Amino acid sequence: MEPLGTTTLLLLICVSCLFFFSAWRKRSGRGKLPPGPLAFPIIGNVLQLNLRDMRQSLHKLSVKYGPVFTVYFGSEPIVLLSGYTAVKEALIDQGQEFSGRGTQPLLEKIAKGRGIIFSNGERWKQLRRFALTNLRNFGMGKKSIELRIQEEASFLVERLRNTQGRPFDPTVFLNHAISNIICSVIFGDRFDYEDKKFLTLIHLGMENTKLFGFFLVQLYNFFPTLLDYIPGPHHRMIKIDEELKRFVLERVKMHKESLDPSCPRDFIDAFLIKMEEERQNDQSEFTTENLARSTVDLFLAGTETTSTTLRYGFLILLKYPPIEEKIHEEIDRVIGRGRSPCMADRSQMPFTDAVLHEMQRFINLVPFSVPHAVTKDVHFRQYLIPKGTTVFPSLESVLYDSKEFPNPERFNPGHFLDENGAFKKSDFFIPFSTGKRMCVGEGLARMELFLVLTTILQNFTLKPLVDPKDIDLTTIPSFVIRLLKPYQLCVLPR
């Protein structure tokens, strides 16, 4: 038996050496990548990471290896950037080189490189430029979209009034209102809150967001080929996307039947007109596939992030009633009760503005942004990052910088107020990311957050169902987007 045991041991040692040699060659053959934990062949660093709380795992690695380090998702190297200096150097100082869209296998399988968010190269440039132009044309940053938000906020107020002080979960209420604003831009009109197709659309978006918290969805980034054959929530996400695109294509068909090229009503109309203009161009990026994908991108991004921020923001106010009371006082002093809040009021409401900024900083909704990629071989600090390498900038490390925001784990509007109580800007405030890939809807989101929050607090006082000190602000761990636990509240007329 002894010779067999020795032979087996020697074989295991040889195989292990081959594995480690393979991992070393993989690193040495891809430029001079930043340091990081030793990756195993095939599985990468999966054993060193807690997939149920990737944020915490990656934070620990940044402490050990520094602000620029490498981990392997399966066989693919991922470069992580931590801290304001590293993120700024990459996304702003070398913005063009870091402007690619990195690969996340599940999102790549869903988007197939189409649309505004997940495309690259010339396609991305053309679609992003088109989206920005037409979002502005249809009101983003203008008085017209402000009026739409005010109108939707008034519908929301009536809906809240009808709760008559009874407990309710604000998720659906906020999702409906915020979704209707982006729907008016991309589809040309808002939906009735009882419209069955609209309710289905909202449900699909909410379910899609929740699925990001599932373990198998996190694991898919490491073993996409294997998990393609295993049932799970990742397959449901693909089906949800197909249902969303089917809804959009139905609206596209309706738009084609009533299209007036001289008077585009919304984003879909504008895209259809552009498609017709480029009909003879075989290389045109303005295709039905990119129209469907871009519209889904705008709908999901324009609904979930803002509604989740408001929902989490109200939970914060429930926990800290004195902060809500100071907002009430500022609303009464600047706006009063006789008219709707408007964007011109924000400059006169430094405390409310500071609270909104602190909410976005504290919530840290998308901790690692959407993945970037380098568009060519890039010399970054003392490293050489090969073309196509995926890069994750840690927005959390910037938003929670303890020098810029003392005690960052505590909610404190004072982070955005100077000694005189005036609003104070910060370069570290990057919840929408920064650089060439920053969110195209930032302007719209900022308007929605201010107008919806102030309109609700102008009309209601928020009432928790438990003692404020017992309110839990922790979220469900997720690598892509922070997920809020369900809660209920009451709203009492003022």
VENHURA-V342049 format. One record per helix or strand. SS is the DSSP state (~ for helix, > for strand). FROM is the first residue (numbers start at 0). LEN is the number of residues. If there is no record, write none. Layout:
((SS FROM LEN) (SS FROM LEN))
//
This chain:
((~ 1 27) (> 39 1) (> 43 1) (~ 45 3) (~ 53 12) (> 67 6) (> 75 7) (~ 83 10) (> 99 2) (~ 104 7) (~ 120 17) (~ 142 19) (> 167 1) (~ 169 17) (~ 195 16) (~ 214 6) (~ 223 4) (~ 232 26) (~ 266 11) (~ 287 32) (~ 320 14) (~ 342 6) (~ 349 14) (> 371 2) (> 377 3) (> 382 3) (> 389 5) (~ 394 5) (~ 412 4) (> 416 1) (> 422 1) (~ 434 3) (~ 441 18) (> 459 5) (~ 467 3) (> 475 1) (> 482 1) (> 488 5))
//
